[in-house]
Structure formats: structure tokens, C-alpha cells
């Protein structure tokens, strides 16, 4: 996946800085930083890239900007 800035479907912007492996399951984890408060987050790559239902539409959870 491409590193860089992504917009969350709720509006906040984050910077993806790495894709790491979970130490036990070897699942890909996206490591990203909030550009609002500088907190770091990790989320399974599959979940990061999935679509979420908003109203009656499916939209990307995160979208590259």
C-alpha cells in the first residue's frame, strides 16, 4: 500500500508511515499518525482498506489524498 496522507470517512486526515507485521499472527498492520493531535495508531490493513456503510452507501474507510 502507498505511504502518505489519507482522509478518514469522518473527515480527519492521517499519515500512513509504515506497514508492519503483528508479532504473533503476522497480519499486516497499517501504522498511521493523526495530523490533528499527532497520536499514532495501528489498524489491520484489511480493515484500513475496507468500505464502511454510511447511510445507504458503502464508502472507503480511508481514502488517499
Buried (B, 14 or more C-beta within 10 A) or exposed (E): EEBEBBBBEEEEEBBBEEBEEEEEEEEBBBBBBBEEEEEEEEBBBEEBBEEBEEEEEEEBBBEEE
